[in-house]
């Protein structure tokens, strides 16, 4: 088949064959996406912190102190472990990870309450585990508030309510205040972003290596002919291991040598978008409902936003891979950049608290716009008009990467000629 006879459908089929026959691409795109998607959420399935172990130090030994202990044990956040007689013993239990916190009821607690003199109930715990610390603080706080209400009503039986103004907390978009809707949804989108860039980058770098090896072999063959030597064992002499057949004629494995570069890039983007459409269906259609992550986006809005996001990620991967002739380097780049990128995406740490240059850098990353847009559509039920800025960003970033990949690959091709 000659160059003029290669249709776009054949290019697309060759791309799928190249993807599925490359073990490293299969490992990253398919196995990586599936393994990360299934294993990463498992530690966070029980994402609501409840029944944390609390040690009690009751120095008052009164009916009121026992009432407070009972109210604390009645909260969903606290499970009473034991009562000890000193802070040192409680500290030993916390340091040994046998307890999560300690509540100290001071001597004179009941007497001061009857006199109307305030008493300080202390809670101590390891604040390094902020979710556990916050849960126990909430439980102790609720117990103290409940006891305070009882004391007020005892002093004023006619009082209908102990508080004139009450506060009602309404958590929007994350009703159970769990980790799944807070960060897990964003992390799963980020996983698809990283694997799509890595997979397309690996394939591009691999084909650059094949081109380079072929060029080197042809160069040695040309020199050998000039010397009048046989080219039978040239590949062995230079120590090259090429995965393509250089005997002449068009081979399907060499399709990337003969098709126009813009068609090659466009075909690769479409091929990967087809694969990631299935992965998006798996993530958003199966994993999200299974993990209890809210889904509010209309199907039309979801796909209208997701497809450009996928294409933009793949274009970035092709541009990244076009610079290298070693398919291991794109994987290393993605691996090294993953942790810093997570922290500038705005869901682990607020973007407003980041340095200005990091905020501006995040605008150049497709994941920033993908995460913001998909969370707005999916978790918050926003209108598509509210994410138009992120939507247009995909075309700007993707178009730039497409042009960059075309320029680099064209330069490589001209350099060889």
N, C-alpha and C positions, 0 to 999 in steps of 0.2 A: 504494500500500500504506500503510495507516495504522499508527499506533503500536502498536495492539493486535495487528496482524497480523504483526509481525516476529518470526519464530521465532529460537531460539538458533542453529540451523544457518545461517540467513540472516546473522545477525551474524558468525558465524565465516567464512562465505564473503566477506562484505564486508571483513572484516579482511585476509584473504589478498589480496583485490583491492587494498586500500589499500596493503599492504606491497609488492606486486609492481609497482604503478604509481608508487611514489615512488622516484625515481632515487637519492636520497641514502640511503634505507634499503637499497635493493638494493646500492649501492656498499659500505656498511658491513657488512651482514649476510652477503651472499653473497661478493662479490668480496674484501672485507677478510678474512673468515675463511679463504677458500681461499688467497689470496695469502700472508698471514702464515703459514698452516699449512705451505705448501710452501717458501717462500723462507727463513723464519727458521731452520729446521734445517740448511740447506745448508752454512753455514760450519763446522758441528760434526759433519759426517758422519765425518770423521777425528778423532774426539775423544780418541784415545789418543796421547799425545805420545811419539814415537819418533825415533831417528836425528837427534838434535840436533848441530849442528856444534860440535866442540870443538877448540880450539887448544892445542898442547902446548908448554911451556917446560921442556926437560930440561936442568937444570944439572949433573946427575951423569954423564950419558952412560955408564951402566953396564949390565951385563946385567940386573940387577934392575929398573932403571928402565924398560928396554925391555920387560921382562916385564909390568910394571904397565901400560904403554901398550897392550900387546897385549890384556891382560885387559879394559881399559876399552873398547877398540874392539870386543870380543866381546859387550858388553852391548847389549840392544836399544834402550837409550835414547841411545846415543852413536854418532856417526859422526865419525871423525877428519878434520879439515880439513887442517891442516898443522902443521909445527913451526916456531916462531920462536925468536929468541935474546934477546928482551927483552919486558918487560911493556908498554912503550910501543907496540910494534908490535901486540901482542895487543889492547891497548885500542883502537887505531885500527881494527882489524878488527871489534871489537864495536860501536863507535860508528857504523861504516858499515853495520851490520847484515849483514856478511859472515860473522860467527861469532856463536855463542850463548854461549860461555863459554871459559874458559882454565884448564888444570890446570898447576900449577907443582910440579915435582919438584926439591927442593933439592939442593945439592951435598953429598956425603957420605951420600946416601940409602942406598946399599948397604953402606958401611962401618958406619954406625950400626946397620943391621939385623943385621949379623953379630955386632956387639958386644952386641946386645940393648938398644941405646939407641934410644928412639923417635925417629922423624922425622915432621915435619909436612908432609903433602902439601896444598897449598892449591888451592882452586877458587874462581874469581872469575867472576861473571856478572851480568847485569842482572836483579835481583830484581823489577823492575816487571812482568816477564812471569813470574808465579809458577809457572805450569804448566811452562814451559820450564826455569826455574831448578830447580824441584823434580825434574824428570826427569833432568837432568844430575847433580845432587847424588846422586840414587839410583844412577845408573850408576857414578859415581866411587866411591861408598860400597861398592857390591857388588864392584867390582874390587879395592879395598883389602882388603876382608874375604877375598876369595878368595886374594889374595897372602899375607895373614897366616896363613891356614890352611896354605898350602904351606910357609911358613917354620917353623911349629910342627911339622909332620910331618917336616921335614928334621932338626930338632933331636931329636925323639923319634919314631923310626920305629915304635916299638911302640904309639904313641898311635892308637887306633881313630878317635877323633873329637877335633877340636880344641876343641870346646865340650861341656861337660858338660850344659848346658841349652840347648836350641834353641827359637827362637820361630817359631811358625807363624801367619802372618797370614791370616785368613779374612774377606774383605770381604762382608758380608751385603747383599743386595738390589741391589748394584751390583758384580757380580763382576769386571767389567773395569775398574772405577774410572774410567769414562768420564763425559763431560758429559751424555750422553743420559739416562741414568737418574738422574743427580744433579739436574739443573735443567731439562732440556728438557721432560720430561713435565709439570712444574709450569707452565712458561711457556705451553705449548700450552693447558692448562686455563684459564690466566689470559687468553689471547687470546679464547677463547669467552666468558668472563665479560664482558670489556670490550665486545665487539661486540654481545652480546645486550642489555646495558644501553643502549649507544649507539643501537642500532636501534629499540628500543621507546621510548626517550626522544625520538628524532627524530620518530617518527610521532605521539606525543602532543603534542609542541610544534607540529607542523605543523597538526594539527586545532584546537589552540587559536588559531592564527593565522587559520585559516579562519573560526572562530566570531567572532573579534574583527572581522575585515573585514566579515562579514555584519552584525554588530551595528552597526558604524559606518555601513554603507550604509543599513540600515533607519532609523537615527537621522536621517540626512540626508534620506531620502525622507519621513519624518514631518514634518520641518521644512519641506520643500519643499511638501508638501500644505497645511500651515498658511498658507504664503505664497500659495498658489494658483498655484504655478509648475508647469511640466511637469517630470516626473522622467525625461525621456528620456535626458538626458546627465549624470545625477547622478554616475555612476561616473567619468566623465571629469573632472568638475569637482573632485572630491576626490582624484583621482589614485590610486584603488584598483584593484588587479588581483585579482579574486577568481576562484578556480578552481571555484566552484560556481554552480549556476543558482538564482536567487532569484525566478523567475517564479511560484512557487507549486507546491504539490503535493510529494509525497515523491520524492526522487531517491536512488538508491543511494549516490551520493557523499556524501550528507548523513545517512547512517544514524546517525552518532555524535551528531546533533542530537536524535534522537527516542527512542533506546533508553535504558532506565534505565542510570545510570552504572555501577552494580555489574556489570551484564551486559556492558557495554562493556569494562570492565577485565578481567573474567573471560575474555571471548572473546579479548581481545588476548593474555592470558597463554597460553591454549590454542593460539592460532595460532602464536605464536613458539616455544612448546615443541615443536610439531609440526615446525617448520623446524629447530630445533636438535637434535632427536632424530636427524635425518638427518646433521647436521654432526658430532654425537658419534659416530655410526657410522663416518663417514669418518675422523675423527681417531683413534679408539681401535681401529677395525677395519682401517684401511689404513695410516695414517701411523705409528702406534706399532709395528706389526710390521715395517714397512719400515725404520724407524730403529733397530730393535733394542731398543726399550723393552719391558721385561718386562710381561706381562699375566697376572695370577694370579687376578683377581676372578671369582667366579661371575657368570653373566649376570643371574641374579635379583638378586643383591646390587648389581651395577653399576647396573642400571636403577632399582632401588628407591631408590638414593642419588642418581643423576643427575637423575631427573625432578624431584624437589623442588628440586634445585640450579638447574636451568634456570628453573623457575617463580619461584623467589626472585629470580634475576637480572632476569627480565623485570618483575616487580613493582617492583623498585628503579628500573628504567628508566622505567616508566610514572609512578612518583612523581616522579622527576627531571624528566621532560618536562612534567608537569602544572603546574609553576611558570613555564614560559616560553611565550612566543608567537613565538619565533624558533627554527626548527629547527636552526640552526647552533650554538646555545649548548650543547645536550647533548653534541655532538661535541667541542666545545672543552673542556668540563669533563672528559670522559673522557680526552682527549689530555693535558691538563695533569696529571691525577691519576695517570696510568699509571706513570710512573717512581717517584714516592714510594710508591705502593701495592706495587710489586714488592719494594721493600726492606723492607717491614714484613710480608710474607707468611711469612717464616721459612725460605725455601729458599735465598735468596741470602746472607742474613745471619741468624745464629741469633736467634730471638725472645728468648732469655734475655738477650742482650746489648743489647736495645733498651730505651730508657727505658720506665718503667711506663705512662705515658699513651699511648705508641704501641702497646704490647702490648694495652692495653684497647681502643684504637681499632680494632685489627685484628679484634677479635671481632665488630665490627658490620658487617664486610664479607663478603659471601657467598663471595668468592674464597678467603678464609682457610680457611673450613670446607670448601669444595669441594676445594681443593688438598690439604689435610691428609687428608680422607676418602678421596679417590680414590687418592692415593699409598699410603695404608695398605691399601686394598682391592686395588689393581691391582699396585703394585710389591712390597708386602710380604706380600700374601696374607693379610691380617688377617681376622678374623671380623667380621661386620656389627655384632655387639654392641659391639665396640671403638670404633665410630664413631658411636654413637647420640647422643652429645653434639652432634656436628656436624650430624647428621641433624635433630634437634629445633631446632637453631639456624635452619635454613632456614624452618621454619614460623613461628618468632618474628619473624625479620627480614622474611620475605615477608608475613606477616599485618600487621605494622606498616606496611609500604610500601603494601599494598593499601588499608588504612584511610586512610592519609595521602593517597593519590591520590584516593580517593573524596571525602574532605573538601574537598580543593583544587578538584577539578572541580565538585563540588556548589556550592561558594562562587562559582566563576566563572559557573555557570549562574544562580544566584540574583541575582548582581550584574547580569547582563544583563537579567533580568526587571525 
